[in-house]
């Protein structure tokens, strides 16, 4: 319905709908306005270039973007932990382990040992030097060729007072291979190479010293693609943020049916469908 207002004008009663009556705000008074002292009411044109006083020796000069760039606050490297042995470059990894013949050690053949890359790393998951590094996202094997590639590329990029250290052992697990075109049978093939197994979240190498995060990412991001498994760039801040996020999720979780409760009370006979690895790693890793 439309509401009507009765108005009496010069003895005549008018019926006007309320929506036709404008609701104006309270009148605004401009009492405390401060006008420009020079009386300039409009924007003056801006000069295209500055003026120089030749009598004072002023003249035009050139500049570059590097001179006018807005640099962030300078980073100070006060709490850097350098390697105790003074080794700043990545040492070369031996292609195969050494054996002491006097002690009866000799080369041996082994299976693929997939158990060595299964699950999650529980020891070497933190950065000792507290700066930057490469960590494994999933398990996998690192060959001697991968070690040589990373060592060569990273040592070329390192500047003065920058260092890199390995966090994984040298290749020790043998890999066998038969010659191309060989018939089946005849036993296990000869040793072709050695590899290093790593589990998920294992720190592979660290980079530190007088280095910023931008430099570390430029050094390490493309090296992550070299490995046969998924690897990622990590820093001390990234690892700390992940821990805080996991802690916050655990504190804010209101779901009573979490993994521990379901396994503890064997809800719907779930234990018959779970392996020992599922129980130990809570279904996160295979």
N, C-alpha and C positions, 0 to 999 in steps of 0.2 A: 504493500500500500504506500501511496505517496502522502506524506504529511503536508498539511496546508496551514498557512499562517494568515490570520485575519488582520488586515491593516486598514485603518480609516483615514483616507486622504481627502480633504475638502468635502467632508460629509459623505464621501463615497466609500463603501466598504469593498476592499480588494482582497481576493483570496489568492495568495501567492504560494507556490510550493517551496518548501524549505531548501531544496537543492539548488534553486535559482538565486538564493541569497548568499553572496560570497562572504566567507568568514576571514576577514582580514586580521593580521596580527596587530599587536599594539604598535602605534607609530614609533619609529626609531628616530632619536635625536642625535645629531652629530655635533656634540659639544666639545669633546676632547680631541679633535682632529689636529694633528701637527702637520702643517703644510711645509714643503721644502723652503728653506730660507732664501734661496736664490730666485724663487718664483718660477722655476722650470717645472711645468706641469706634465710634459710629455717626455718620453725616453729620447735622449739625444743619440745621434748616430755614433757608433763605435768606430774608431780608426782601424783600418785594415792592417796597419803596421805601426810600430812605435816610432817616435821622433827622436832624433839624435842631435846633440849639440856639438857641432864640429869644433867650436872654439875650446871646449873642454876635453877634446880628444875622443869623444864618443864616436863609435862607428858600428856598422853592422857586423855581426858575427854569426857563425854557423854552429849548430849543435846537432847531436845525434840522439836517437831514442834511448841509447844506453845511459846518456847523461841525465835524462829527465825521467827515467823509469822509477816507479815507486817500489823500492825494495822493502821487503819485510824487515822486522827487527832483527839485528844481527844475532846469529846463533853462536853461543859460546860452548866450547867442548871442554867442560871442567871435570866431568865424572867419567871420562873415557877409560876403559880397562884394556890396556894393550896386552898382547900375549907375553907371558913371562919369559919365554925363550928368545924373544926378539925376532921371531920369524914373521915377517910382514906379508910375504907372498904365499900363495898356495903351493905346498910341496908336491912334486909329482907322485902319483899313486903307482905302486908296482903292479904290473899287469898280472902277476901270479905270485902266490905266496912262496916263501923260501923254506926249504926243508933241510934239517940237519941229518946228514946221512950217518954220522957217528952215533946218533941216538936212535937209529933205526927208522927215522921218518922218511916217507916216500910219498909220491903222488898217489892219489886214490880217486876213484870214480864214485859218484853219488847220484841219488835220484834228484828230481827237481826241487824237493823240499819246499813245497808250497806252504807248509805250516809256518815257515819263517816270515812270510809276508801277511799272514792272516791276523786279523784283530787290530788292536791299537797299541802304540808304543806307550809304555808306562814310566820310562826313566828319562830319556833324552827328548823332552818336550819343551824345555825352556831355553832361552838365549843366555848363555853364560856371560857374554860381554854386554848384554842389555841394549843392543842397537838393532841390527837388521839381519835377515837371513832368508833361507829357502827351506820350506817344510813340505813334507809329503802329505797330500790329502788322502790318497789311497796307498795301499801297499804295492810294492813292485821291486824290481831288481835293477841295480846300477852296474853297467858293464865298465870294463877298463877304458873303452873308447869314449864313454860318456865322461869319465873322470878326466881324461886327457883333453877333451874339448872344453870343458868348464875351466880347467886349470889354465889353459892357454889363453882363452878369451878374457877371463877375469883378471889375470895378472897383467895383461896389456892395458886394462882400463884403470887399474889402481894408481892413485897419485901418491904424492909424498904424505906420510903420516896417515895412510890408510892401509888396512890389513884385511886379510881373509884367512879363515881357518876351516879345516874339515871337521865335521862332527860325526862322521861315519867311518868305520874301519875300511881297510883296503880289501879288494876282492879276494874272497876265500872259498866261495862255493863253486865247484867245478861244473862246467856245462860240456856235455859230449855232443858230438856230431859225426855222422858218417859222410863219406865222400859222395859226391853227386853221381848218380847212376849205379850205386852199389846195390846188389841184390839183398833181399831180406834175409835175416838170420846172420849167423856168424858172431853173435854176442854183442855186447854194448860197444858203441863207437869210441873213438879216441877223444881225449879232452881237447876241446876247441878254444875255450876261454874260461875266465873266472868272473863271477859277479858278486855283488854285495846286496843282500836282501834288506829291505827297510819296511817298517810297518807304518800305518797311518799316523800322522802327527809327529813323525820323527824329523828332527832338525837335521838337515843334510849339510849345510855350511852356514857360516856367519861372516858378515862383513861389518867392519867398524872402523873406529878412528875418527879423524877430522872429516866427516862425511855427513851430508844432509840426506833426508829421505828422498828427495828428487834424484840425487845422484845414485843412491842405492837402488831405486827402482829402475833407473836406466841401465844399471849394471846387471841386475838379476832377473828382470821380467822376461826377457827373451831367452834366458838360460833355463827357465822353468819348462819351456816347450821341448827342450832337448831330451828329457827323460821319457821313458816308455810308459810312465804312470803319471797321474795328475799331481802336479806340485804347484805351490803358491808362494808369493812374497809375504813375509811376516815381519813384524817389528815388535818391540817391547810394548808399545802402546796398543797395537792390535790385539796381542795376546791378553793384555790386562783388560781390555774392553770386552773380549769374549768371556772371560771369567766372570766379570761383573754382570754380563747379560745372562749367563747361565744361573748365577746366584739369584738374580732378580726374578727370573722365571720360576725357579724352585720356590721362592718365598711367596710369590703371588699366585701360585697354582692352587686352585680350590677343588680340583677334580680328585675325588677320593680313589678312583680306579686308575691309579698309576701303575707302572710296570712292577714295582716291588710288591705292591699289595696283591696284584693279580697272581704273581708267581707264588707268593707266600701262602695264600689260601687255595692255590690250585683251582682257580675259578674255571668252571666248565671243562675241567680235565685238560687244561692248557699244557701241563707239563709233558703230556704224552706227545705233543706236537713240537716241543722245543728241544733243542740240543743243549749240551753243556755250554757251548759257546754263546748261544742265545741268552742263557741265564747269566753267564758271567759278564757279557758285554751289553746286556739289556736290549738286545735286538738292534743295536746301532751298527754293528759290523758283522760280517759273515766269516 
